[in-house]
Amino acid sequence: MSDYITLKENRDFQRLYKHGKSFVSPVLVIYLSKNKTNNLRYGITTGKKIGNAVRRSRARRVIRAAFWELAPKLKRGYDIVFVARGKTPFVKSTQILSDMEYQFKKAEIYKD
């Protein structure tokens, strides 16, 4: 079984929005909550405010790439939702990677 499972159900996203802890940066918002499994489960949201379909897809792509790069260094047993912000499609992927790493360190789930 894979260690990284994609969240797809609306109820999972809503649970994290309501009960999860949030970490905010200008390009990304992260919601975190413990889960009852030993897997990392993640979901990505991009609203219509981000732009057209091309920009929303790019935002999801760079967020996913940054997460996959950092995922081996994260503690297991968490649900994570990434919410793209208005600047997300316009910044370099390295900026998103550094912001994400900083937020995970702040959340104390980054093991280095």
Helices and strands as residue ranges (DSSP letters): E 4-6, H 10-19, E 21-24, E 28-34, E 40-45, G 48-50, H 53-70, G 71-73, E 78-84, G 88-90, H 93-107
